[in-house]
Amino acid sequence: MADLSSFPITQKWPAKNPDIIQLYSLPTPNGVKVSIALEELGLAYEAHRIEFGPEGVKSPEFVSLNPNGRIPAIIDPNGPDGKPIGLFESGAILVYLAEKTGKLIPADPAARYETLCWVMFQMSGVGPMFGQFGHFHKFAADKVANNPYPAERYRDESKRLLSILDARLKDRQFIMGDDYTIADITTFPWIRGADVFYGGREALDYAGFPAVMAWLERCLARPAVQKGLEIPAKA
Ligand SMILES: N[C@@H](CCC(=O)N[C@@H](CS)C(=O)NCC(=O)O)C(=O)O
């Protein structure tokens, strides 16, 4: 049996089966990327629900795994050289899982790097900009009631990113073409999330990006996605 005792997080959220991947997450746009990938890959894992706040993501035990105090994070008991490894940042976790299994990322080197470009496009662009859009459009709307600038800035930048994605998907099934990859898994939860969590469908003019909408439906139709979107479930 794997020994995960060097990871303090396992004291607060004990592993029932330390031989399988431990996922620390919540079903948010960043969190579901990892549960969706794990489901798609058919890897065995145990999901721990980590709430926001001092008892969850900001607790010393969680921060010992991710110094940034944010979900998602994982421990793989069977990492490089067969040793346990802890990982945080959803993009890094997706690259790790894809490379571990040789799936959800092309084997061809040039196509692999192209996939990574689109993963980084999401991590540095779509995620942060959509997140700020949601903040000003919904959660802090009352704080900026007299100043439309922040909401407009992030709305317009989010729409610009959507137009880039729409052009990419116009003649492709998925971001990398016929194959569904980690570039899709990192991106579509944010397109869905801006609607489901922020009510941003109209403000972001989703109807104006038909290729993105058709791709989102294709992604959401996958059984692994339907399952991953609900993980970790509420106790
Ligand atoms: N770049 C990080 C972002 C992670 C992130 O922002 N997670 C959010 C949930 S979607 C979180 O844990 N927020 C808790 C907090 O800010 O206290 C990643 O992709 O993993």
The ligand as an SDF file (V2000), in Angstrom:
LIG
                    3D

 20 19  0  0  0  0  0  0  0  0999 V2000
   -4.9290   28.7160  -12.3040 N   0  0  0  0  0  0  0  0  0  0  0  0
   -5.5600   27.8750  -11.3170 C   0  0  0  0  0  0  0  0  0  0  0  0
   -6.7980   28.5550  -10.8230 C   0  0  0  0  0  0  0  0  0  0  0  0
   -7.4670   27.7570   -9.7200 C   0  0  0  0  0  0  0  0  0  0  0  0
   -8.6360   28.5250   -9.1190 C   0  0  0  0  0  0  0  0  0  0  0  0
   -8.8000   29.7460   -9.3340 O   0  0  0  0  0  0  0  0  0  0  0  0
   -9.4640   27.8160   -8.3610 N   0  0  0  0  0  0  0  0  0  0  0  0
  -10.5860   28.4490   -7.7070 C   0  0  0  0  0  0  0  0  0  0  0  0
  -11.8740   27.6920   -8.0050 C   0  0  0  0  0  0  0  0  0  0  0  0
  -12.2450   27.6680   -9.7360 S   0  0  0  0  0  0  0  0  0  0  0  0
  -10.3700   28.4360   -6.1950 C   0  0  0  0  0  0  0  0  0  0  0  0
   -9.9270   27.4460   -5.6600 O   0  0  0  0  0  0  0  0  0  0  0  0
  -10.6870   29.5480   -5.5230 N   0  0  0  0  0  0  0  0  0  0  0  0
  -10.5960   29.6060   -4.0950 C   0  0  0  0  0  0  0  0  0  0  0  0
  -10.0790   30.9280   -3.6020 C   0  0  0  0  0  0  0  0  0  0  0  0
   -9.7450   31.7750   -4.4110 O   0  0  0  0  0  0  0  0  0  0  0  0
  -10.0130   31.0900   -2.3830 O   0  0  0  0  0  0  0  0  0  0  0  0
   -5.8700   26.5100  -11.9390 C   0  0  0  0  0  0  0  0  0  0  0  0
   -6.2030   26.4760  -13.1230 O   0  0  0  0  0  0  0  0  0  0  0  0
   -5.7720   25.4850  -11.2370 O   0  0  0  0  0  0  0  0  0  0  0  0
  1  2  1  0
  2  3  1  0
  2 18  1  0
  3  4  1  0
  4  5  1  0
  5  6  2  0
  5  7  1  0
  7  8  1  0
  8  9  1  0
  8 11  1  0
  9 10  1  0
 11 12  2  0
 11 13  1  0
 13 14  1  0
 14 15  1  0
 15 16  2  0
 15 17  1  0
 18 19  2  0
 18 20  1  0
M  END
$$$$
